Amino acid sequence: MRATCEAPLPMNRDDIRNKLAEIAREIFDDDTLAVTDALAPEDVKAWDSLGHIRLIAATEEAFGVAFTIDEIEGMKSIGQIAALVEQKA
């Protein structure tokens, strides 16, 4: 199942984190993945460069935001992604 584009709604940090957890579990094909702000590429075998792009693309689609190349390259954890989504949403 693929993350779908939804109309942007006012979201708090917990809403963002919960949606990111759903996206990460889907992208990395691991329903048991414990998604926290500290979760980083070295913690998830499938979080390689392609996995990173897939995670970012699904995040942009789900939240109706767009990230710059510099932002994408600087994303080193779920917490950093959540913070950027919160700024842009």
C-alpha positions as CSV (number, residue, x, y, z in Angstrom):
1,M,0.0,0.0,0.0
2,R,1.3,3.4,-0.9
3,A,1.0,6.6,1.1
4,T,-1.7,8.8,-0.4
5,C,-1.7,12.5,-0.9
6,E,-4.1,14.1,1.6
7,A,-5.3,17.6,2.0
8,P,-2.9,19.4,4.4
9,L,-4.5,19.8,7.9
10,P,-3.1,21.6,10.8
11,M,-0.9,19.1,12.5
12,N,1.0,19.1,15.8
13,R,4.3,17.3,16.3
14,D,2.7,14.1,17.5
15,D,0.4,13.9,14.4
16,I,3.5,14.5,12.2
17,R,5.5,11.8,14.0
18,N,2.6,9.3,13.8
19,K,2.2,9.8,10.1
20,L,6.0,9.6,9.5
21,A,6.0,6.3,11.5
22,E,3.3,5.0,9.2
23,I,5.2,6.1,6.1
24,A,8.6,4.7,7.3
25,R,7.0,1.3,8.2
26,E,5.5,1.2,4.7
27,I,8.7,2.4,2.8
28,F,11.0,0.1,4.8
29,D,8.5,-2.8,4.7
30,D,8.7,-3.4,8.5
31,D,5.4,-3.2,10.4
32,T,7.3,-3.7,13.7
33,L,9.7,-0.7,13.1
34,A,10.0,1.4,16.3
35,V,9.9,4.9,14.9
36,T,11.3,7.6,17.2
37,D,12.9,11.0,16.6
38,A,16.3,9.3,16.9
39,L,15.7,6.7,14.2
40,A,18.4,7.1,11.6
41,P,19.6,5.4,8.5
42,E,22.2,3.3,10.4
43,D,19.3,1.8,12.4
44,V,17.3,0.5,9.4
45,K,18.9,-1.9,6.9
46,A,16.6,-0.7,4.1
47,W,17.3,3.0,4.8
48,D,20.0,3.3,2.0
49,S,20.1,6.1,-0.5
50,L,17.2,4.8,-2.5
51,G,15.2,4.2,0.7
52,H,16.0,7.8,1.7
53,I,14.6,9.2,-1.5
54,R,11.5,7.0,-1.3
55,L,10.9,8.1,2.3
56,I,11.3,11.8,1.3
57,A,9.1,11.5,-1.7
58,A,6.3,9.8,0.3
59,T,6.7,12.4,3.0
60,E,6.4,15.3,0.6
61,E,3.3,13.6,-0.9
62,A,1.6,12.9,2.4
63,F,2.2,16.3,3.9
64,G,1.9,18.4,0.7
65,V,5.4,19.9,1.2
66,A,8.5,20.1,-0.9
67,F,12.1,19.9,0.4
68,T,15.2,21.5,-1.1
69,I,18.2,19.3,-2.1
70,D,20.1,20.8,0.9
71,E,17.3,19.9,3.3
72,I,17.1,16.3,1.9
73,E,20.8,15.8,2.2
74,G,20.8,17.2,5.8
75,M,18.0,14.8,7.0
76,K,19.8,12.4,9.3
77,S,16.9,11.2,11.4
78,I,13.1,11.0,11.7
79,G,13.2,13.9,14.2
80,Q,14.9,16.1,11.6
81,I,12.4,15.2,9.0
82,A,9.5,15.8,11.4
83,A,10.9,19.3,12.3
84,L,11.2,20.3,8.7
85,V,7.6,19.1,8.0
86,E,6.4,21.1,11.0
87,Q,8.1,24.2,9.7
88,K,6.7,23.8,6.2
89,A,3.2,22.6,7.1
